[in-house]
Amino acid sequence: MPENAFPLPCIIFAGGRSSRMGRNKALLPFDGFATLTEYQYARLSPLFNATFLSVKTTEGYPEGLPYLPDDPSITDSAPTAGFVTAFRHLEAERFFALSVDTPFVDTAVIRALLEHDRGELDAVIARTKGGTHPLCGIYHRSLLERFEAMAASGDHKLGRMLSESRVRYVDFDDEGLFSNLNHPHEYETALKMLDKQ
């Protein structure tokens, strides 16, 4: 375990379809790394007591990283499968979830979410004026049965599930921290932001 690590695992969700990008965004080069997957793992793994990559399949992904391939019984390309697989394979009661395509979420955001993770909660989720960010938050094992039910029914609406759960939303002012690389122009903008840092 890295020294002074946050006391929970991190799951990086890197198995999306990337339909809007037109190619697998998790495998795009980023900030000197061959892939965005490797970049996210390299920066996040020192912060947590364990870090894993949630993927549909490891085919085409860099070797040597700790992957959690989706349970093959869940065929849909949605984060639901990743949540079910993570809770089934980890002993932890909670974990921090982050989408691979949000490379600017920083330590301060993670620390703020952890500071609000008190009481009988199912999740703690980041929120900005632009909306909620379900794939930047802390999820508790108390949600496993709901995720399993969602997977069984083919319902993958995280927002609706959270609206029916015990969730604390933590507000942040800087929309840029939560920029998603969904489209090619957003990826190009992110590369330019790196050049300015």
C-alpha positions as CSV (number, residue, x, y, z in Angstrom):
1,M,0.0,0.0,0.0
2,P,1.4,3.4,-0.9
3,E,2.3,5.6,2.1
4,N,-0.4,8.1,3.1
5,A,-2.8,6.5,0.6
6,F,-6.5,7.1,0.7
7,P,-8.1,4.2,2.7
8,L,-10.1,2.7,-0.1
9,P,-9.6,1.2,-3.5
10,C,-10.0,3.1,-6.8
11,I,-11.7,1.7,-9.8
12,I,-10.9,3.4,-13.1
13,F,-13.8,2.7,-15.6
14,A,-12.1,2.2,-19.0
15,G,-14.5,-0.1,-20.8
16,G,-16.9,2.2,-22.5
17,R,-17.9,2.0,-26.2
18,S,-16.3,5.3,-27.1
19,S,-18.9,5.7,-29.8
20,R,-18.7,9.5,-29.9
21,M,-14.9,9.4,-30.1
22,G,-14.9,6.9,-33.0
23,R,-12.1,4.9,-31.4
24,N,-11.3,3.5,-27.9
25,K,-10.5,6.7,-26.0
26,A,-8.9,4.6,-23.2
27,L,-6.2,3.8,-25.7
28,L,-5.4,7.3,-26.9
29,P,-2.0,8.7,-26.1
30,F,-2.0,11.2,-23.3
31,D,0.6,13.4,-21.6
32,G,3.6,11.3,-22.5
33,F,1.9,8.0,-21.9
34,A,1.1,5.5,-24.7
35,T,-2.5,5.4,-23.5
36,L,-4.9,7.4,-21.4
37,T,-5.4,4.1,-19.4
38,E,-1.7,4.1,-18.4
39,Y,-1.7,7.8,-17.6
40,Q,-4.7,7.5,-15.3
41,Y,-3.3,4.4,-13.6
42,A,0.1,6.0,-13.1
43,R,-1.3,9.1,-11.4
44,L,-4.0,7.5,-9.4
45,S,-2.4,4.3,-8.1
46,P,-0.1,6.1,-5.6
47,L,-3.1,7.8,-4.1
48,F,-5.1,4.7,-3.1
49,N,-4.5,1.5,-1.2
50,A,-5.3,-0.4,-4.4
51,T,-6.2,0.6,-7.9
52,F,-7.9,-1.4,-10.7
53,L,-9.1,-0.9,-14.2
54,S,-12.6,-1.9,-15.1
55,V,-12.8,-3.1,-18.7
56,K,-15.1,-5.1,-20.9
57,T,-12.2,-7.2,-22.0
58,T,-8.4,-6.8,-21.7
59,E,-8.0,-7.4,-25.4
60,G,-6.0,-4.5,-26.9
61,Y,-5.1,-2.9,-23.5
62,P,-1.6,-2.5,-22.2
63,E,-0.2,-5.5,-20.4
64,G,0.8,-5.7,-16.8
65,L,-2.0,-3.6,-15.3
66,P,-4.5,-4.8,-12.7
67,Y,-7.7,-5.3,-14.7
68,L,-11.2,-6.3,-13.6
69,P,-12.8,-7.6,-16.8
70,D,-16.6,-7.4,-16.7
71,D,-18.6,-10.5,-15.6
72,P,-19.3,-12.2,-18.9
73,S,-22.9,-12.8,-17.9
74,I,-23.5,-9.0,-18.3
75,T,-23.3,-8.4,-22.0
76,D,-24.2,-4.7,-22.1
77,S,-21.5,-2.0,-22.6
78,A,-22.4,0.0,-19.5
79,P,-20.7,0.9,-16.2
80,T,-23.3,-1.3,-14.4
81,A,-21.2,-4.4,-15.2
82,G,-18.1,-2.8,-13.8
83,F,-19.8,-2.0,-10.6
84,V,-21.1,-5.5,-10.1
85,T,-17.8,-7.0,-11.0
86,A,-15.8,-4.7,-8.7
87,F,-18.0,-5.4,-5.7
88,R,-18.0,-9.2,-6.3
89,H,-14.2,-9.3,-6.6
90,L,-13.2,-6.8,-3.9
91,E,-13.6,-7.2,-0.1
92,A,-13.8,-3.5,0.4
93,E,-17.1,-1.9,1.6
94,R,-16.6,1.1,-0.7
95,F,-14.5,2.3,-3.5
96,F,-13.7,5.5,-5.5
97,A,-15.0,5.3,-9.0
98,L,-13.6,7.5,-11.8
99,S,-14.1,7.4,-15.6
100,V,-10.9,7.0,-17.5
101,D,-11.8,10.0,-19.7
102,T,-11.8,12.5,-16.8
103,P,-8.0,13.1,-16.5
104,F,-8.2,16.4,-14.6
105,V,-10.0,15.3,-11.4
106,D,-7.4,16.0,-8.8
107,T,-6.4,15.0,-5.2
108,A,-8.4,17.9,-3.7
109,V,-11.6,16.6,-5.3
110,I,-11.0,13.1,-4.0
111,R,-10.2,14.4,-0.5
112,A,-13.4,16.5,-0.5
113,L,-15.6,13.5,-1.4
114,L,-14.0,11.4,1.3
115,E,-14.5,14.1,3.9
116,H,-18.2,14.1,3.1
117,D,-18.5,10.3,3.2
118,R,-20.0,10.1,6.7
119,G,-23.1,8.4,8.1
120,E,-25.3,5.8,6.5
121,L,-24.7,6.7,2.8
122,D,-24.8,4.6,-0.3
123,A,-22.7,7.1,-2.4
124,V,-21.0,10.4,-2.4
125,I,-21.0,12.1,-5.8
126,A,-19.3,15.1,-7.3
127,R,-21.6,17.9,-8.7
128,T,-21.1,21.1,-10.5
129,K,-23.5,23.7,-12.0
130,G,-23.4,21.7,-15.2
131,G,-24.8,18.7,-13.4
132,T,-23.9,15.6,-11.4
133,H,-20.8,13.4,-12.2
134,P,-21.8,9.8,-11.3
135,L,-18.5,8.4,-12.5
136,C,-16.6,10.6,-10.0
137,G,-17.7,9.4,-6.6
138,I,-17.5,6.9,-3.7
139,Y,-19.8,3.9,-3.9
140,H,-20.8,1.6,-1.0
141,R,-21.4,-2.1,-1.1
142,S,-25.0,-1.4,0.0
143,L,-25.7,-0.7,-3.7
144,L,-24.6,-4.1,-5.0
145,E,-28.1,-5.6,-5.1
146,R,-29.4,-2.6,-6.9
147,F,-26.6,-2.8,-9.5
148,E,-27.3,-6.5,-9.9
149,A,-31.0,-5.8,-10.5
150,M,-30.1,-3.1,-13.0
151,A,-27.8,-5.5,-14.9
152,A,-30.5,-8.2,-14.9
153,S,-33.1,-5.8,-16.3
154,G,-30.9,-4.0,-18.7
155,D,-31.5,-0.7,-16.9
156,H,-28.2,1.2,-16.8
157,K,-29.4,4.7,-15.7
158,L,-27.0,5.6,-12.9
159,G,-28.6,8.9,-12.3
160,R,-32.0,7.4,-11.6
161,M,-30.6,4.8,-9.3
162,L,-28.7,7.4,-7.3
163,S,-31.9,9.5,-7.1
164,E,-33.5,6.6,-5.2
165,S,-30.5,6.0,-2.9
166,R,-28.9,7.7,0.1
167,V,-26.5,10.0,-1.7
168,R,-24.6,13.1,-0.7
169,Y,-23.6,15.4,-3.5
170,V,-20.5,17.5,-3.1
171,D,-20.5,20.8,-5.1
172,F,-17.4,22.0,-7.0
173,D,-17.0,25.3,-8.8
174,D,-14.4,24.3,-11.5
175,E,-16.2,22.6,-14.4
176,G,-12.8,22.1,-16.0
177,L,-11.8,19.5,-13.4
178,F,-14.6,17.2,-14.7
179,S,-14.0,17.6,-18.4
180,N,-14.9,14.4,-20.3
181,L,-13.0,13.4,-23.4
182,N,-16.1,12.1,-25.3
183,H,-15.5,13.7,-28.7
184,P,-12.3,14.3,-30.7
185,H,-12.5,18.0,-30.2
186,E,-12.6,17.5,-26.4
187,Y,-9.5,15.3,-26.6
188,E,-7.7,17.9,-28.6
189,T,-8.7,20.6,-26.1
190,A,-7.4,18.5,-23.3
191,L,-4.0,18.1,-25.0
192,K,-3.8,21.8,-25.4
193,M,-4.6,22.3,-21.7
194,L,-1.7,20.0,-20.9
195,D,0.7,22.1,-23.0
196,K,-0.3,25.2,-21.0
197,Q,0.4,23.5,-17.6
